[in-house]
Amino acid sequence: MKASVDFQSRQKGAILGMFIGDALAMPVHWYYDRRALYRDYGRVTDYQAPRNPHPDSILWRSAYEAANPSADILHDQKKYWGRHGVHYHQFLKAGENTLNLKLCAQLIDSIVENGTYDSDAFLKRYIDFMTTPGRHRDTYVEEYHRHFFTNYANGRPLRACGIVEKHISGIIGMIPLIVRYADDPPTAKRLALQHLRLTHLGGKMAAAGDLLLDILLPVLKEASLKDTIVDKIKSQDNPLMGFPFLRWLADPDETVIGSRLSSACYVEDALPSVIYLALKYPHNAAGALIANTNLGGDNAGRGAVLGALLGAANGSQAFPKAWVDGLRHPPPNLEPFVSAALDGRRSHAV
């Protein structure tokens, strides 16, 4: 009989899992040619450093011009935009996280510092982090950041700078809030969706956020990950669940993700890909994250969400010690972050 996993271990597991899933995939992030992935890195089973050239990089066709100094979010990385073969995360080290997870660290710090979630406090941190040179070394800055800071530079109110979006990276920022307030599901849902809407608007993102909440919240409270997903398949109350996941379980992962579901970052395929992998490997966190990494595409975005689900299901001990110890910048303030969540219900800032 499987040993019970306590609530705090599930909380820690969800946070560690999102950082681990992102860091493991980081060097082969957005490799769409799997033969090139294996040629350049072999089968990835541990943290590696990224290397140039990146054969599938589209930075050569990417551009961003700051409307004024308040929108300068590229800093010394700007010179690499517009070039062929540049790795999106070229200056990161093995075990380091991409920008999306660095912003999750900022969110965790903000919650611990304020004792609760305060969206205004987070937005202040977000702007400072993105506009201060040297706060991170990631070359790639996703589309939603570019639109947010263009709107900010043009004088829009901070809460009106988000755009209609469709990338799985948007729901990653919800995870710390779901974990923190899992003992109070209505508050967890309200704050997590509010946080999503700061940057990611639209029906696709709302459906993705609802699905993440409907799976992660009960799993944090000891529900079976597999049973929770199967119940969502049966209920068909979310448009992202309309796939024959159970029939696919006997098929190779490479057939499901890449042929039946795109390995790209768009949430209508990326989140169902996470659901498929979580359903196939519900008690094998390491195997699931290794499989996800070697499938390429937006494996970092998928990996963060998948890692959170598996960590919540199996606890912090689910991940190899070498992966936990190898995180270059592990989740900050993790002990006070999860401990404070056990202090009971409180009023929550918005």
Buried (B, 14 or more C-beta within 10 A) or exposed (E): EEEEBEBBBBBBBBBBBBBBBBBBBBBBBBBBEBEBBBEBBEEBBEBBBBEEEBBBBEBEEBEBEBBEEBBBBBBEBBEBBEEEEBBBBBBBBBBBBBBBBBBBBBBBBBBBEEEBBBBEBBBEBBBEBBBEEEBBBBBBBBBBBBBBBBBBBEEEEBEEBBBEBBBBBBBBBBBBBBBBBBBBBEBBBBBBBBBBBBBBBBEBBBBBBBBBBBBBBBBBEEBBBBEBBBBBBEEEEBEBBEBEBEEBEEEEBBEBBBEBBBBBBBBBBBBBBBBBBBBBBBBBBBBBBBBBBBBBBBBBBBBBBBBBBBBBBBBBBBBBEEBBEBBEBBBBBBEEBBEBBEEEEEEBEE
